[in-house]
Amino acid sequence: MEIANRITVDEKVRFGKPVIKGTRVPVDLIMGKLAGGMTYEEVMAEYDIEREDILAALDYAARHLSDEEVRAVG
């Protein structure tokens, strides 16, 4: 099931984690690689995905973070 542009979930693929459509590459893996310093080009070559896939993963992650609430306890 496509849950966002270029992002799908299927309980039979990566335990239902969001992945790049048509692959087994999870969105969180892409975020981790970029956060670890890999360039778009390195991620694209390593996982055989396109720039648009990376941008879709970033958009998906940003949307989910925008819904997150953090409450200070003190």
HELIX and SHEET records of a PDB file:
HELIX    1   1 ARG A   14  GLY A   16  5                                   3    
HELIX    2   2 VAL A   27  ALA A   35  1                                   9    
HELIX    3   3 TYR A   40  TYR A   47  1                                   8    
HELIX    4   4 ARG A   51  SER A   66  1                                  16    
SHEET    1   A 3 GLU A   2  ALA A   4  0                                        
SHEET    2   A 3 ILE A   7  THR A   8 -1                                        
SHEET    3   A 3 VAL A  19  ILE A  20 -1                                        
END                                                                             
